Amino acid sequence: MKKLTAILLAAGITMGGAMADDIVRTAAPGGFPISTVVEVPSDVTTYYLSGAVPPKLEDGTFARTTEEQTVGILNSIKKTLEEQGLTMGDIVKMQVYLVADPDLGKMDFAGFMKGYAQFFGEGAETKVPARSAFEVKGLAFPEWLIEIEVIAAKKK
């Protein structure tokens, strides 16, 4: 009986390691490049990044389009993640705040998606985050068209 208990205990330890929980992502229907659900197990470290805003260009101004500002912000987020040993694929949740583009009179969701698609989805990072996008009245500077917050997670 002791031998059987030892064998079962050893098998359980071996199986437990093989069955370790991973971050599980449920794809959105229709190929839209987001996850509808991301399950993060308890043995994962989470990283909460502050809202990232458009970086200034060399001339001290900000990019004028939502697409350009999105690319600038996502490059900044990528750099911040890399400094922590993370990648864009470690992002599990993204919140996007968009203001009306003065040239369009409304938020430029299509422009955001063009910038986003350079980092996530087909031909880019395939581990896509759960995501929300909101139109807001304004951000801290009138030239900003977008702000992005992310949460990343990685196994310890």
C-alpha positions as a Python dict, from the first residue, in 0.01 Angstrom:
ca = {
    (1, 'M'): (0, 0, 0),
    (2, 'K'): (285, 240, 83),
    (3, 'K'): (440, 165, -257),
    (4, 'L'): (110, 241, -436),
    (5, 'T'): (72, 568, -242),
    (6, 'A'): (427, 670, -335),
    (7, 'I'): (363, 591, -704),
    (8, 'L'): (35, 786, -706),
    (9, 'L'): (195, 1078, -525),
    (10, 'A'): (484, 1087, -774),
    (11, 'A'): (241, 1066, -1066),
    (12, 'G'): (35, 1351, -920),
    (13, 'I'): (341, 1572, -882),
    (14, 'T'): (451, 1498, -1238),
    (15, 'M'): (102, 1555, -1379),
    (16, 'G'): (59, 1874, -1178),
    (17, 'G'): (359, 2030, -1349),
    (18, 'A'): (239, 1921, -1691),
    (19, 'M'): (-108, 2059, -1625),
    (20, 'A'): (9, 2398, -1498),
    (21, 'D'): (-238, 2670, -1588),
    (22, 'D'): (-145, 2901, -1871),
    (23, 'I'): (-302, 3229, -1975),
    (24, 'V'): (-603, 3130, -2184),
    (25, 'R'): (-745, 3363, -2451),
    (26, 'T'): (-1083, 3323, -2618),
    (27, 'A'): (-1081, 3469, -2968),
    (28, 'A'): (-1348, 3714, -3077),
    (29, 'P'): (-1583, 3586, -3347),
    (30, 'G'): (-1521, 3676, -3708),
    (31, 'G'): (-1146, 3714, -3674),
    (32, 'F'): (-1163, 4056, -3504),
    (33, 'P'): (-816, 4100, -3347),
    (34, 'I'): (-916, 4099, -2980),
    (35, 'S'): (-993, 3835, -2719),
    (36, 'T'): (-1342, 3827, -2573),
    (37, 'V'): (-1206, 3667, -2255),
    (38, 'V'): (-857, 3629, -2111),
    (39, 'E'): (-817, 3394, -1816),
    (40, 'V'): (-513, 3469, -1598),
    (41, 'P'): (-428, 3196, -1344),
    (42, 'S'): (-309, 3274, -992),
    (43, 'D'): (55, 3181, -1056),
    (44, 'V'): (100, 3472, -1296),
    (45, 'T'): (248, 3814, -1222),
    (46, 'T'): (41, 4106, -1349),
    (47, 'Y'): (182, 4440, -1461),
    (48, 'Y'): (-38, 4751, -1465),
    (49, 'L'): (93, 5020, -1698),
    (50, 'S'): (-14, 5381, -1657),
    (51, 'G'): (-200, 5540, -1944),
    (52, 'A'): (31, 5602, -2238),
    (53, 'V'): (-14, 5913, -2448),
    (54, 'P'): (122, 6028, -2784),
    (55, 'P'): (495, 6095, -2777),
    (56, 'K'): (620, 6430, -2900),
    (57, 'L'): (774, 6438, -3245),
    (58, 'E'): (1124, 6577, -3303),
    (59, 'D'): (981, 6924, -3368),
    (60, 'G'): (799, 6923, -3032),
    (61, 'T'): (451, 6869, -3177),
    (62, 'F'): (228, 6562, -3173),
    (63, 'A'): (130, 6346, -3470),
    (64, 'R'): (-192, 6476, -3623),
    (65, 'T'): (-379, 6152, -3693),
    (66, 'T'): (-521, 5886, -3463),
    (67, 'E'): (-334, 5617, -3658),
    (68, 'E'): (3, 5790, -3614),
    (69, 'Q'): (-61, 5861, -3246),
    (70, 'T'): (-167, 5498, -3194),
    (71, 'V'): (157, 5369, -3348),
    (72, 'G'): (363, 5609, -3135),
    (73, 'I'): (184, 5502, -2817),
    (74, 'L'): (209, 5130, -2892),
    (75, 'N'): (581, 5168, -2964),
    (76, 'S'): (617, 5340, -2624),
    (77, 'I'): (422, 5061, -2454),
    (78, 'K'): (636, 4801, -2633),
    (79, 'K'): (952, 4969, -2500),
    (80, 'T'): (814, 4987, -2145),
    (81, 'L'): (719, 4619, -2157),
    (82, 'E'): (1061, 4519, -2292),
    (83, 'E'): (1224, 4701, -1998),
    (84, 'Q'): (1029, 4461, -1773),
    (85, 'G'): (1122, 4153, -1978),
    (86, 'L'): (779, 4140, -2142),
    (87, 'T'): (644, 4151, -2497),
    (88, 'M'): (329, 4286, -2661),
    (89, 'G'): (200, 3927, -2648),
    (90, 'D'): (195, 3952, -2268),
    (91, 'I'): (-77, 4221, -2277),
    (92, 'V'): (-402, 4069, -2149),
    (93, 'K'): (-621, 4381, -2125),
    (94, 'M'): (-621, 4712, -2312),
    (95, 'Q'): (-839, 5017, -2258),
    (96, 'V'): (-840, 5281, -2529),
    (97, 'Y'): (-967, 5636, -2484),
    (98, 'L'): (-1035, 5826, -2807),
    (99, 'V'): (-1140, 6187, -2857),
    (100, 'A'): (-1302, 6330, -3166),
    (101, 'D'): (-1055, 6395, -3446),
    (102, 'P'): (-1107, 6765, -3537),
    (103, 'D'): (-1084, 6680, -3908),
    (104, 'L'): (-1356, 6413, -3882),
    (105, 'G'): (-1580, 6556, -3609),
    (106, 'K'): (-1587, 6215, -3438),
    (107, 'M'): (-1346, 5959, -3297),
    (108, 'D'): (-1137, 5786, -3562),
    (109, 'F'): (-1185, 5420, -3470),
    (110, 'A'): (-1072, 5310, -3818),
    (111, 'G'): (-748, 5504, -3776),
    (112, 'F'): (-696, 5345, -3436),
    (113, 'M'): (-751, 4998, -3586),
    (114, 'K'): (-496, 5066, -3863),
    (115, 'G'): (-235, 5149, -3602),
    (116, 'Y'): (-341, 4862, -3373),
    (117, 'A'): (-322, 4610, -3660),
    (118, 'Q'): (49, 4687, -3699),
    (119, 'F'): (100, 4530, -3354),
    (120, 'F'): (-183, 4278, -3307),
    (121, 'G'): (-363, 4026, -3526),
    (122, 'E'): (-282, 3862, -3856),
    (123, 'G'): (78, 3926, -3956),
    (124, 'A'): (166, 4067, -3613),
    (125, 'E'): (134, 3952, -3250),
    (126, 'T'): (-130, 3679, -3250),
    (127, 'K'): (-184, 3674, -2871),
    (128, 'V'): (-434, 3957, -2863),
    (129, 'P'): (-571, 4125, -2549),
    (130, 'A'): (-924, 4171, -2427),
    (131, 'R'): (-996, 4531, -2521),
    (132, 'S'): (-1237, 4817, -2465),
    (133, 'A'): (-1248, 5140, -2663),
    (134, 'F'): (-1428, 5452, -2544),
    (135, 'E'): (-1494, 5793, -2691),
    (136, 'V'): (-1420, 6059, -2431),
    (137, 'K'): (-1477, 6433, -2435),
    (138, 'G'): (-1113, 6524, -2388),
    (139, 'L'): (-768, 6429, -2267),
    (140, 'A'): (-507, 6635, -2079),
    (141, 'F'): (-378, 6809, -2394),
    (142, 'P'): (-605, 6913, -2682),
    (143, 'E'): (-360, 6768, -2938),
    (144, 'W'): (-396, 6419, -2794),
    (145, 'L'): (-647, 6206, -2982),
    (146, 'I'): (-586, 5884, -2789),
    (147, 'E'): (-462, 5739, -2460),
    (148, 'I'): (-404, 5367, -2401),
    (149, 'E'): (-379, 5171, -2073),
    (150, 'V'): (-267, 4809, -2064),
    (151, 'I'): (-236, 4524, -1819),
    (152, 'A'): (22, 4257, -1897),
    (153, 'A'): (70, 3917, -1736),
    (154, 'K'): (349, 3661, -1737),
    (155, 'K'): (413, 3334, -1555),
    (156, 'K'): (639, 3371, -1253),
}
